[in-house]
Structures are given as C-alpha cells and as structure tokens.
Amino acid sequence: MSEADGRGEHRVLFEFTRVGSQYRVAAIDSDSGVEAIIIAPATASQVQMQKIALAKLKRMLEKHGSDS
C-alpha cells in the first residue's frame, strides 16, 4: 500500500498478528524502517486497523523528521 504525503510517495507495509482476542498490527515505512505498533480488538475491520496504524506511523515519521 502506498500513501502520499507532502514529501512524496511512501510505501507502507502492514503486518497482522493475532494474539488471543486481539491483533497486533505493525505499520512499517519501507524507506526509513520506522515501525508503528498498535493493538486492536479482533472485532475491528482490517481497514480500521490499517487506518489507526497508518495514522500512528505518520505521527512518528513527522516527529522523526523534526528530530534531524
């Protein structure tokens, strides 16, 4: 999945791991290797989980960019 931002295209990889009644979702920026992890209920849809993980990843990338 690719997401556009102000700096250009970023390829984001998603990894879903079921842990009991929850999912561990990792959103990974393929360029920088920055990874955001969320825990979501198994009742959430894949799209909902991806949106939340992607939003967290974007916040982390913004913070990471301002640190340099």
C-alpha positions in Angstrom: 0.0 0.0 0.0 1.3 3.4 -0.9 0.4 6.6 0.9 1.3 10.1 -0.4 2.4 12.8 1.8 3.9 16.3 1.3 7.4 14.8 0.6 6.4 12.2 -2.0 5.3 8.6 -2.1 5.9 6.3 0.9 5.4 2.5 0.7 3.8 1.2 3.9 3.8 -2.5 4.8 1.3 -3.9 7.3 1.8 -7.0 9.4 -1.2 -8.5 11.3 -0.6 -11.0 14.1 -3.4 -12.5 16.1 -2.8 -12.6 19.8 -5.7 -14.1 21.6 -8.8 -11.9 21.1 -6.7 -9.0 19.8 -4.5 -8.2 16.8 -1.0 -6.7 16.9 -0.7 -4.5 13.8 2.6 -3.2 12.6 2.8 -0.4 10.0 6.3 -0.1 8.6 7.7 2.6 6.4 9.8 0.8 3.8 12.1 3.8 3.2 13.1 4.6 6.7 12.3 1.3 8.5 10.2 3.2 11.1 7.6 0.9 12.6 4.4 1.8 14.5 2.6 -0.9 16.5 -1.0 -0.9 17.7 -3.1 -3.5 19.5 -6.7 -3.7 18.2 -9.7 -5.9 19.1 -10.2 -8.8 16.7 -13.7 -7.4 16.1 -12.2 -4.4 14.3 -12.1 -4.5 10.5 -8.8 -4.7 8.7 -9.4 -1.2 7.2 -10.0 0.2 10.7 -6.8 -1.3 12.0 -4.8 -0.1 9.0 -6.1 3.5 9.3 -5.2 3.7 13.0 -1.7 2.1 12.5 -1.1 4.4 9.5 -2.0 7.5 11.5 0.4 6.5 14.3 3.1 5.8 11.7 2.6 9.3 10.1 2.9 10.9 13.6 6.1 9.0 14.2 7.5 10.0 10.9 6.7 13.7 11.5 8.4 13.5 14.9 11.4 11.6 13.4 11.7 14.2 10.7 11.7 17.1 13.1 14.5 15.4 15.3 17.0 15.5 12.4 
